[in-house]
């Protein structure tokens, strides 16, 4: 099988989506319960606003909520602002016009970026996860190489890379299309 080469030059929006994707995959055990509690609290506030309570009761309820309203702002900042700042920093650290080139072959994956080059044997990758627009090649939990799928020259290159990933990485969650 010949070497498949893809040069990834993500936009700022894609870099933000990659950061958000990483955050949700890494901190899912905190985000989902916190989001559930937040939704329940917001539903309670919505119900309370539809049926106005007697004077003073709302102030007592708000006081009883304690740190919960700032908690909502903190959760919002953690889930949306942190990836935004992370994406901004990533874009400033690298020369995004050059992008990162990935070369997939039978022996290894070569990563050629604006700051350096690496040749990674297949055994270095612990798992790969694919979604609608992205391949994440994990070296360890929380550390992955993002390959945006729209940068493949054509569908046959993507299919060839998927086959290489299936053959060489045991934990491969790949799409079948």
Long-range contacts (C-beta under 8 A, 24 or more apart in sequence): 1-105, 1-106, 1-160, 1-163, 1-164, 2-160, 3-103, 3-104, 3-105, 4-103, 4-104, 4-105, 4-152, 4-157, 4-160, 4-161, 4-164, 5-101, 5-102, 5-103, 5-104, 6-101, 6-102, 6-104, 6-147, 6-151, 6-152, 6-153, 6-157, 6-161, 7-99, 7-100, 7-101, 7-102, 7-151, 8-99, 8-100, 8-101, 8-102, 8-146, 8-147, 8-148, 8-151, 9-96, 9-97, 9-98, 9-99, 9-100, 9-151, 10-96, 10-99, 10-146, 10-148, 12-87, 12-88, 12-91, 14-148, 15-87, 15-90, 15-91, 15-96, 16-83, 16-84, 16-87, 17-133, 17-134, 18-87, 18-134, 18-146, 18-148, 19-82, 19-83, 19-84, 19-86, 19-87, 19-90, 20-79, 20-80, 20-83, 21-131, 21-134, 21-136, 22-83, 22-142, 22-144, 23-79, 23-82, 23-83, 24-79, 25-129, 26-141, 26-142, 31-79, 34-75, 35-75, 35-79, 38-71, 38-72, 38-75, 41-65, 41-68, 41-72, 42-72, 102-145, 102-147, 104-160, 104-161, 104-164, 105-164, 106-164, 109-137, 109-145, 111-145, 122-168, 122-169, 125-168, 125-169, 126-169, 126-171, 127-169, 127-170, 127-171, 127-172, 127-173, 128-165, 128-169, 128-171, 128-172, 128-173, 128-174, 129-173, 130-162, 130-173, 130-174, 130-175, 131-175, 132-175, 135-161, 135-165, 137-165, 137-169
